[in-house]
Amino acid sequence: MNRNQKYRVRDRLTAKELRIVALIVQGYKNKEIATQLGTTEQVIKNYLRNVYDKIGVSDRLELALFTIHHRILNEAAAATAAAVATPAPPAPTTTTV
């Protein structure tokens, strides 16, 4: 994929779709994304289906790998960083016995 194709993929995604993709790459689950964006899990699933179709991937792992590999979010992150700060997901807790 050349530079122009990468930008075309990114430009096909809406700001909300890019935000959802960014949260997917950070490891958020659909329910957590829905909470972050003040919507329902089903709405997030609908957005993801549209994103998969636009990018040409079939699941969230492919989406994350494609996004990271092609650096889709690098430029988009600068545009959306001022919108809403995203808290990091809680670190897993381990118990030692």
C-alpha positions in Angstrom: 0.0 0.0 0.0 1.5 3.3 -1.0 1.3 6.6 0.8 -1.7 7.9 -1.2 -3.6 4.6 -0.6 -3.0 4.9 3.2 -4.4 8.4 3.3 -7.4 7.4 1.3 -8.2 4.7 3.8 -7.8 7.1 6.7 -9.9 9.8 4.9 -12.7 7.3 4.4 -13.2 6.9 8.1 -15.2 9.5 10.1 -13.8 11.2 13.2 -15.9 8.9 15.4 -14.7 5.8 13.5 -11.1 6.9 14.0 -11.8 7.3 17.7 -13.2 3.8 17.9 -10.2 2.4 16.0 -7.9 4.2 18.4 -9.6 2.6 21.4 -9.5 -0.8 19.8 -5.8 -0.5 19.2 -5.4 0.5 22.9 -7.1 -2.8 23.9 -10.6 -1.5 24.9 -13.5 -3.9 24.6 -16.8 -2.9 22.8 -18.6 -2.3 26.1 -15.8 -0.1 27.4 -15.7 1.9 24.1 -19.5 2.4 24.4 -19.1 3.7 27.9 -16.3 6.1 26.8 -18.4 7.4 24.0 -21.7 7.5 25.8 -23.5 5.0 23.5 -24.5 1.3 23.4 -22.4 -1.7 22.7 -24.6 -2.5 19.7 -23.9 0.9 18.2 -20.1 0.3 18.5 -20.5 -3.1 16.8 -22.3 -1.3 13.9 -19.5 1.2 13.6 -16.9 -1.6 13.6 -18.7 -3.5 10.9 -18.6 -0.3 8.8 -14.9 0.2 9.5 -14.1 -3.4 8.7 -15.9 -2.9 5.3 -14.1 0.4 4.6 -10.7 -1.0 5.4 -11.2 -4.5 4.1 -10.5 -6.4 7.3 -12.6 -9.1 9.0 -12.0 -8.7 12.7 -10.6 -6.4 15.4 -7.2 -8.1 15.4 -6.8 -7.5 11.7 -8.0 -3.9 12.2 -5.5 -3.2 14.9 -2.6 -4.8 13.0 -3.5 -3.0 9.8 -3.8 0.3 11.7 -0.5 -0.1 13.4 1.3 -1.3 10.3 0.0 1.5 8.1 0.2 4.1 10.8 -3.3 5.2 10.1 -3.8 6.8 13.5 -0.5 8.8 13.6 -1.8 11.9 11.8 -5.4 11.4 12.9 -4.3 11.3 16.6 -3.0 14.9 16.3 -6.4 16.0 15.0 -8.4 14.2 17.7 -6.0 14.6 20.7 -7.6 17.8 21.8 -11.1 16.4 21.6 -11.2 14.1 24.7 -8.4 12.7 26.7 -8.6 8.9 27.0 -7.7 7.4 30.3 -5.6 4.2 30.1 -7.5 1.0 30.8 -7.0 -0.2 34.4 -4.0 -2.4 34.9 -4.7 -6.0 35.7 -4.3 -6.8 39.4 -2.5 -9.9 40.5 -2.7 -11.5 43.9 0.3 -13.3 45.3 -0.3 -15.9 48.0 
